[in-house]
Amino acid sequence: MNDELLNVEVVYALPDRQKLISLRVPVGATMYDAVQQSGIIGFFPELDIEHSSMGVFSKVEANPKGRVLAEGERVEIYRPLIIDPKDNRKARAKQAKEKRSGQA
């Protein structure tokens, strides 16, 4: 029966804490299945896995409920962006320009 199980990991991180859970899932399990089976919600009750982005080794997966896992993969649950990176760069550039021109 061991041939029918895969070793995978599920990870989630906040700025102040993180959790990595190693587990064995049945062959054919999806990313979403592994997250549910991991029990990570017990450590992060605020985590909404229905609407969270997920990926494997930093590659975002569009369909976590359909993406079947392979041996050794790590499912990453991503936090939502607070600010769009492009908007953040624009705001920093604007502040730098204002500072240079003495308007700050």
N, C-alpha and C positions, 0 to 999 in steps of 0.2 A: 504493500500500500504506500510505502514511502516514495515510490516512483510517481505517485499521483499528486504529490505536494511540491510546491515551490517555496523557496526561501526568498522573502521580500522584506522591504522596510517601508515604514510610513513615517514621515517627518513633518513637523510644523514648528515654526519659530515666531516668537514675538521679540520685540527689542530687549526684553529683560529675562526671557526664559525660552527654552526649547525642549522638544521631546522627540526622540527617535525610538520607534518601536519595531523590533524585529519579530516577524511572524511567519508562519507557514500557511499558505493558502492552497486550495485545490487548483489543479491545472485547469485553465479556462477562466479563472477569476479575473475580474476587471479591476481597474484602479479603484473605482468606487467601492467594490466589494471589499478590497483590502483595507480601505480607510474605515469602513463600517466594522469589519472584523477586528481591527486593531484596538478599538475602544478608546481612541485618542480623544473622543468627545468628553470622556470622563476627566481628562486633564484640562481641557479647554471647552467648558460648557457653552461659551459664547460662539463657538465655531459653527458656522452654517455650511455643512458639507454639500447641501443641495445647490448652493449658489457660489461656492468657492472655486477659484481656478485651481487646477492641478496639473502637474507635469511629472516627467520622469527625467532625472538627471538634468535639470534646468531647461528642459524642452517642454513648453506648454502643450497640453493635449486638449483639443477642442471637444472631445467626447469621452470624458472619464468613465462614463457608464458603459461604453462600448469598447474601450481600449483594454485588450487582454494583456495580462502581465507575463513576463518571461522570468526565468530563474535569475535571482540576484538584483532585480530592479528595485529602485527606491522611488516611492511615490512621494512627491512633495506637494504640500497644500500651501497655496500662496495667499498672502494677505492682500486685500484690495489696496490699490494705490490711493494715497490721501490727496496727492496732487500729481497732475500729469507731468512727466519729466520735461516735456517741451515747454510747458507753461512755466515751470520752475526755472529753467535756463533763461527764458525771456525775462522773467522778473529779476533774476540776478544781474543780467546784462543791463537792464534799465537802471537798477540801483547803482551799478558801477559807473554808468554814464552820468547819472545825476551827481554822483560823488565827485567825478572828475571835473564837472562843470560848475561845482560849488553850489548846487541846488539842494543838497541833502540836508 
